Amino acid sequence: MTASNELKKSPLHERHVALGAKFAEFGGWQMPLEYAGVVAEHTAVRTSVGVFDVSHLGKATVKGPGAAAYVNACLTNDLGKITPGQAQYTLCCNERGGVVDDLIAYLHADDDVFLIPNAANTAEVVRLLQASAPEGVEVTNVHDDYAILAVQGAKSDEVVAAIGLPTGHDYMSFDVADFRGTPVVVCRTGYTGERGYELVVPNAAAVAVFDALLDAGARYDIAPAGLGARDTLRTEMGYPLHGQDISADITPVQARSGWAVGWKKEHFWGDEALRAEKERGPARILRGLLAAGRGIPRPHMSVLDQAGTALGEVTSGTFSPTLKKGIALALLDAAVKEGDEVTVDIRGRQESFNVVKPPFVTVHVR
């Protein structure tokens, strides 16, 4: 663990302290884990609205003639399928097909792409893109220049609109709007499954935007939410977390994220390995597990068949506040199918689970 005084801090850090946040390290940043409690914050998002500070997420720009075409030749998804003003989930893979990182690409123009990687992987994604960038294309790490606020939940439109920012645009599309003289990117994205927005805000305006959101959301009982609730929310949706469900050793084919791969593209990093794995079929696949009893699974716990033979292991596991049951994502032998019954070794107890297809819960209209 890194000493707390060596960790980076969000521009909203003092606000979080005043709100009574408990902190934890995320990718070299000291970020709020919870305020009133994970279950309360999770429930607020599922039933009304919450606001997350996710400023630890990376930020990078790729600019210059052919910038979008260059990004498209590197990352997995087909950037040619979207137009300026839209965003896209995509993957940065290594030559073996493993996932260096998953990220969101914001297409501003053919010569201007904004990337949001994960905190711990930003420097490596930037390094890789810089290393092969053609003349005239500049890749810049702007990790410390922006805050990101995620307003998530059924009442997110009302809260965002109340502070004068645009709402109602299509999922995975964005606008650049003015907030008291500062440009703010407002994108219909999120990591909770609920309707919501992510706001990319220059650091200097972060406190003003955060305060305005809490003030506007008071009538909807808005909750400041920590990254603990963000994790339970995304697990209920079956969304992968880099370093657990996808990694340098876990490919998008294994993680059932092939939908984020532009298979018809001529080239992208890791394409040969991924095409070969897709053709022959993966040896292991990421599946959902739903507890039949009271067991709460955790990462790295062994998954077994009824005879006690190892099938794989849990990659993400938690208590679902919505279902009041244990849920998990697990990387299992490809022979395991939905509908099968398996057990998870939870501290020496064999707890029964059903193999299911995520998401585990039904959410509000996106």
C-alpha positions as CSV (number, residue, x, y, z in Angstrom):
1,M,0.0,0.0,0.0
2,T,1.1,3.5,-0.8
3,A,1.3,6.0,2.2
4,S,-1.7,8.3,2.2
5,N,0.4,11.4,1.9
6,E,1.9,10.0,-1.4
7,L,-1.5,9.3,-3.0
8,K,-3.0,11.7,-5.5
9,K,-6.2,13.4,-4.3
10,S,-9.3,14.6,-6.1
11,P,-9.9,18.4,-6.4
12,L,-13.0,17.5,-4.3
13,H,-11.0,15.9,-1.5
14,E,-11.8,18.5,1.2
15,R,-15.5,18.2,0.3
16,H,-15.3,14.5,0.9
17,V,-13.6,15.0,4.2
18,A,-16.4,17.4,5.3
19,L,-19.0,14.8,4.2
20,G,-17.4,12.2,6.5
21,A,-16.1,10.0,3.8
22,K,-14.0,6.9,4.5
23,F,-11.1,6.7,2.0
24,A,-9.2,3.9,0.3
25,E,-6.6,3.7,-2.4
26,F,-7.7,3.3,-6.0
27,G,-5.0,3.3,-8.6
28,G,-2.6,5.5,-6.7
29,W,-5.4,7.9,-5.6
30,Q,-7.0,8.4,-2.2
31,M,-10.8,8.3,-3.1
32,P,-14.0,8.0,-1.1
33,L,-14.9,4.4,-0.4
34,E,-18.2,5.2,1.4
35,Y,-20.0,8.0,3.3
36,A,-23.2,6.7,5.0
37,G,-22.5,3.1,4.0
38,V,-22.3,1.1,0.8
39,V,-25.8,-0.4,1.0
40,A,-27.4,3.0,1.6
41,E,-25.5,4.6,-1.3
42,H,-26.2,1.7,-3.6
43,T,-29.9,1.8,-2.8
44,A,-30.0,5.6,-3.4
45,V,-28.7,5.1,-6.9
46,R,-31.1,2.2,-7.7
47,T,-34.1,4.1,-6.3
48,S,-33.4,7.8,-6.8
49,V,-30.0,9.4,-7.6
50,G,-26.4,9.4,-6.4
51,V,-23.3,11.3,-7.3
52,F,-19.8,9.7,-7.5
53,D,-16.5,11.4,-7.7
54,V,-14.5,9.3,-10.2
55,S,-11.7,11.8,-10.8
56,H,-9.1,9.1,-10.3
57,L,-10.1,7.8,-13.8
58,G,-7.5,8.7,-16.4
59,K,-7.8,11.3,-19.1
60,A,-5.7,11.6,-22.3
61,T,-6.1,13.4,-25.6
62,V,-5.1,12.3,-29.1
63,K,-5.0,15.2,-31.5
64,G,-3.8,16.0,-35.0
65,P,-4.6,15.0,-38.6
66,G,-5.9,11.4,-38.6
67,A,-6.1,11.1,-34.8
68,A,-9.3,9.1,-34.9
69,A,-8.1,6.8,-37.6
70,Y,-4.9,6.2,-35.5
71,V,-6.9,5.4,-32.4
72,N,-9.1,3.1,-34.4
73,A,-6.0,1.2,-35.7
74,C,-4.9,0.6,-32.1
75,L,-7.9,-0.1,-29.9
76,T,-10.4,-2.9,-30.4
77,N,-13.7,-1.3,-31.1
78,D,-14.6,0.2,-34.4
79,L,-14.5,4.0,-34.0
80,G,-15.8,4.3,-37.5
81,K,-19.2,3.2,-36.3
82,I,-19.8,6.4,-34.3
83,T,-19.8,10.1,-35.2
84,P,-18.5,13.2,-33.5
85,G,-20.5,13.8,-30.3
86,Q,-20.6,10.1,-29.5
87,A,-18.6,7.9,-27.1
88,Q,-17.5,4.3,-27.3
89,Y,-16.4,1.6,-24.9
90,T,-13.2,0.0,-26.2
91,L,-10.2,-2.1,-25.2
92,C,-6.5,-1.7,-25.4
93,C,-5.0,-5.2,-25.9
94,N,-1.5,-6.7,-25.9
95,E,-0.2,-9.0,-28.6
96,R,-1.5,-12.0,-26.8
97,G,-5.0,-10.6,-26.8
98,G,-5.0,-9.8,-23.1
99,V,-6.5,-6.5,-21.9
100,V,-4.1,-3.8,-21.0
101,D,-7.1,-1.6,-20.1
102,D,-10.7,-0.9,-21.0
103,L,-11.6,2.7,-21.6
104,I,-14.1,5.1,-23.1
105,A,-13.2,7.0,-26.3
106,Y,-15.0,10.4,-26.8
107,L,-15.0,11.3,-30.5
108,H,-14.9,15.1,-30.7
109,A,-13.7,15.2,-34.3
110,D,-11.6,13.3,-36.8
111,D,-8.6,15.1,-35.4
112,D,-9.6,15.1,-31.7
113,V,-10.3,12.1,-29.5
114,F,-10.5,12.2,-25.7
115,L,-9.8,8.9,-23.8
116,I,-10.8,7.9,-20.3
117,P,-8.8,4.8,-19.2
118,N,-8.5,3.4,-15.7
119,A,-6.4,5.2,-13.1
120,A,-3.7,2.7,-12.7
121,N,-3.3,2.1,-16.4
122,T,-3.3,5.6,-17.8
123,A,0.4,6.0,-18.1
124,E,0.8,2.7,-19.9
125,V,-2.0,3.4,-22.4
126,V,-0.5,6.8,-23.1
127,R,3.0,5.3,-23.5
128,L,1.7,2.7,-26.0
129,L,-0.2,5.3,-28.0
130,Q,2.7,7.7,-28.0
131,A,5.2,5.0,-29.0
132,S,3.6,4.4,-32.4
133,A,1.8,7.7,-33.1
134,P,2.3,8.9,-36.7
135,E,3.9,12.3,-37.4
136,G,1.5,15.1,-36.6
137,V,-0.6,13.1,-34.0
138,E,0.1,14.1,-30.4
139,V,-0.9,11.9,-27.4
140,T,-1.0,13.8,-24.1
141,N,-1.6,12.6,-20.6
142,V,-4.0,15.1,-19.0
143,H,-4.8,12.9,-16.0
144,D,-4.5,15.6,-13.4
145,D,-6.3,18.4,-15.3
146,Y,-9.9,17.2,-15.0
147,A,-12.4,15.9,-12.4
148,I,-15.1,13.4,-13.4
149,L,-18.5,13.3,-11.6
150,A,-21.0,10.5,-12.3
151,V,-24.6,11.4,-11.6
152,Q,-26.5,8.1,-11.6
153,G,-30.1,7.0,-11.0
154,A,-33.7,7.5,-12.1
155,K,-33.6,11.2,-11.1
156,S,-30.3,12.0,-12.8
157,D,-31.9,14.0,-15.6
158,E,-33.7,16.3,-13.2
159,V,-30.5,16.9,-11.2
160,V,-28.3,17.6,-14.2
161,A,-30.9,19.8,-15.8
162,A,-31.4,21.8,-12.6
163,I,-27.8,23.1,-12.8
164,G,-28.2,24.2,-16.4
165,L,-26.6,21.3,-18.2
166,P,-28.2,19.4,-21.1
167,T,-30.0,16.1,-20.7
168,G,-32.0,13.7,-22.7
169,H,-29.4,12.9,-25.4
170,D,-28.9,9.3,-26.5
171,Y,-27.0,6.7,-24.6
172,M,-23.2,7.0,-25.2
173,S,-23.5,10.5,-26.7
174,F,-22.2,13.8,-25.2
175,D,-22.5,17.5,-25.4
176,V,-20.0,20.2,-24.4
177,A,-21.9,22.8,-22.4
178,D,-21.2,25.9,-20.4
179,F,-21.3,25.9,-16.6
180,R,-20.7,29.4,-15.3
181,G,-18.2,30.2,-18.0
182,T,-16.5,26.8,-17.9
183,P,-16.9,24.1,-20.6
184,V,-18.2,20.8,-19.2
185,V,-18.5,17.5,-21.2
186,V,-21.9,15.9,-20.3
187,C,-22.0,12.3,-21.5
188,R,-24.9,9.7,-21.1
189,T,-22.6,7.1,-19.6
190,G,-22.1,5.3,-16.3
191,Y,-21.0,2.2,-14.6
192,T,-24.1,1.4,-12.6
193,G,-26.7,0.3,-15.2
194,E,-29.0,3.1,-14.2
195,R,-29.8,6.1,-16.3
196,G,-27.1,8.6,-15.7
197,Y,-24.5,11.1,-16.8
198,E,-20.7,11.5,-16.5
199,L,-19.4,15.1,-16.3
200,V,-15.8,15.9,-17.3
201,V,-15.0,19.1,-15.6
202,P,-11.8,21.2,-15.5
203,N,-10.4,21.0,-12.0
204,A,-11.0,24.7,-11.3
205,A,-14.7,24.3,-11.6
206,A,-15.0,20.8,-9.9
207,V,-16.1,22.1,-6.5
208,A,-18.7,24.5,-7.9
209,V,-20.2,21.7,-10.0
210,F,-20.2,19.2,-7.1
211,D,-21.9,21.7,-4.8
212,A,-24.5,22.6,-7.4
213,L,-25.3,19.0,-7.9
214,L,-25.8,18.3,-4.2
215,D,-27.9,21.4,-3.8
216,A,-30.1,20.6,-6.9
217,G,-30.4,17.0,-5.8
218,A,-31.5,17.7,-2.2
219,R,-35.2,17.5,-3.2
220,Y,-34.5,14.0,-4.6
221,D,-32.5,12.9,-1.5
222,I,-29.3,12.7,-3.6
223,A,-26.6,10.7,-1.9
224,P,-22.9,11.3,-2.3
225,A,-21.8,7.8,-3.2
226,G,-18.4,6.1,-2.8
227,L,-16.5,3.6,-4.9
228,G,-17.7,0.8,-2.7
229,A,-21.3,1.3,-4.0
230,R,-20.0,1.8,-7.5
231,D,-18.5,-1.7,-7.2
232,T,-21.6,-3.4,-6.0
233,L,-23.7,-1.6,-8.6
234,R,-21.4,-2.6,-11.5
235,T,-21.2,-6.2,-10.2
236,E,-25.0,-6.5,-10.2
237,M,-24.9,-5.5,-13.9
238,G,-22.1,-7.9,-14.7
239,Y,-19.8,-5.1,-15.8
240,P,-16.1,-6.2,-15.8
241,L,-13.5,-4.6,-13.7
242,H,-10.0,-4.4,-15.1
243,G,-7.5,-6.3,-13.0
244,Q,-10.2,-8.8,-11.9
245,D,-12.6,-9.8,-14.7
246,I,-10.4,-8.6,-17.6
247,S,-6.7,-8.3,-17.4
248,A,-3.4,-8.7,-19.3
249,D,-4.1,-12.5,-19.0
250,I,-7.9,-12.4,-19.5
251,T,-9.0,-11.7,-23.1
252,P,-12.2,-10.0,-24.2
253,V,-13.2,-13.4,-25.9
254,Q,-12.9,-15.1,-22.5
255,A,-14.7,-12.2,-20.7
256,R,-17.6,-12.2,-23.2
257,S,-16.7,-8.7,-24.3
258,G,-16.3,-9.6,-28.0
259,W,-19.1,-7.0,-28.7
260,A,-16.4,-4.4,-28.0
261,V,-14.1,-5.8,-30.7
262,G,-14.4,-4.5,-34.3
263,W,-13.9,-7.9,-35.9
264,K,-14.3,-6.5,-39.4
265,K,-11.5,-4.0,-39.0
266,E,-8.3,-4.7,-40.8
267,H,-6.1,-4.3,-37.8
268,F,-6.0,-3.5,-34.1
269,W,-3.6,-4.4,-31.3
270,G,-3.9,-8.1,-30.5
271,D,-6.1,-8.9,-33.5
272,E,-4.2,-12.0,-34.6
273,A,-4.4,-13.7,-31.2
274,L,-8.0,-12.7,-30.6
275,R,-9.2,-13.8,-34.0
276,A,-7.5,-17.2,-33.5
277,E,-9.0,-17.6,-30.0
278,K,-12.5,-16.7,-31.3
279,E,-12.1,-19.2,-34.1
280,R,-11.1,-22.1,-31.9
281,G,-13.3,-21.1,-28.9
282,P,-11.9,-20.0,-25.5
283,A,-10.9,-22.6,-22.9
284,R,-12.6,-20.5,-20.2
285,I,-15.5,-18.1,-20.1
286,L,-16.7,-15.4,-17.6
287,R,-20.0,-16.5,-16.1
288,G,-22.4,-15.1,-13.5
289,L,-23.0,-17.0,-10.3
290,L,-26.1,-16.5,-8.1
291,A,-26.2,-17.8,-4.6
292,A,-28.7,-20.6,-3.8
293,G,-28.2,-20.0,-0.1
294,R,-26.5,-17.4,2.1
295,G,-22.9,-17.7,0.7
296,I,-21.1,-14.4,-0.1
297,P,-18.4,-15.0,-2.7
298,R,-15.2,-13.1,-2.9
299,P,-12.4,-12.8,-5.6
300,H,-10.1,-15.8,-6.0
301,M,-12.4,-18.2,-4.2
302,S,-12.4,-21.6,-6.0
303,V,-15.4,-22.8,-8.0
304,L,-16.1,-26.5,-8.0
305,D,-18.5,-29.0,-9.6
306,Q,-20.6,-31.3,-7.5
307,A,-17.8,-33.8,-7.3
308,G,-15.4,-31.3,-6.0
309,T,-13.4,-30.9,-9.3
310,A,-12.0,-27.4,-9.8
311,L,-13.8,-25.4,-12.6
312,G,-12.2,-22.0,-12.1
313,E,-12.4,-19.1,-9.7
314,V,-14.4,-16.1,-8.7
315,T,-13.1,-12.9,-10.3
316,S,-15.6,-10.5,-8.6
317,G,-17.9,-11.4,-5.8
318,T,-20.1,-9.5,-3.4
319,F,-23.4,-9.2,-1.5
320,S,-26.1,-7.8,-3.8
321,P,-28.0,-5.1,-1.9
322,T,-30.8,-5.3,-4.4
323,L,-31.3,-9.1,-4.4
324,K,-30.1,-9.6,-0.8
325,K,-28.0,-12.5,-2.1
326,G,-24.4,-13.3,-3.0
327,I,-23.4,-12.8,-6.6
328,A,-20.2,-13.2,-8.6
329,L,-18.5,-13.2,-11.9
330,A,-16.3,-16.2,-12.3
331,L,-13.9,-17.4,-15.0
332,L,-14.9,-21.0,-15.6
333,D,-14.1,-23.9,-17.8
334,A,-15.9,-23.4,-21.1
335,A,-17.8,-26.6,-20.6
336,V,-19.8,-25.0,-17.7
337,K,-23.1,-23.7,-19.0
338,E,-25.9,-21.4,-17.8
339,G,-28.3,-23.3,-15.7
340,D,-25.6,-25.5,-14.1
341,E,-25.2,-25.8,-10.4
342,V,-21.7,-25.3,-8.9
343,T,-20.2,-24.7,-5.5
344,V,-17.9,-22.0,-4.2
345,D,-15.4,-22.8,-1.5
346,I,-16.1,-20.0,1.0
347,R,-13.5,-20.4,3.8
348,G,-13.8,-24.2,3.7
349,R,-17.6,-24.4,3.3
350,Q,-19.1,-25.5,0.0
351,E,-21.8,-23.1,-0.9
352,S,-24.2,-23.7,-3.8
353,F,-24.6,-21.3,-6.7
354,N,-26.5,-21.3,-10.0
355,V,-24.7,-20.3,-13.2
356,V,-26.6,-17.4,-14.8
357,K,-26.2,-14.8,-17.4
358,P,-25.7,-11.3,-16.1
359,P,-27.1,-8.7,-15.4
360,F,-28.4,-10.0,-12.1
361,V,-30.9,-7.2,-11.7
362,T,-33.4,-5.2,-13.9
363,V,-32.6,-1.5,-14.0
364,H,-34.5,1.7,-15.0
365,V,-34.8,2.7,-18.6
366,R,-31.4,3.9,-20.0
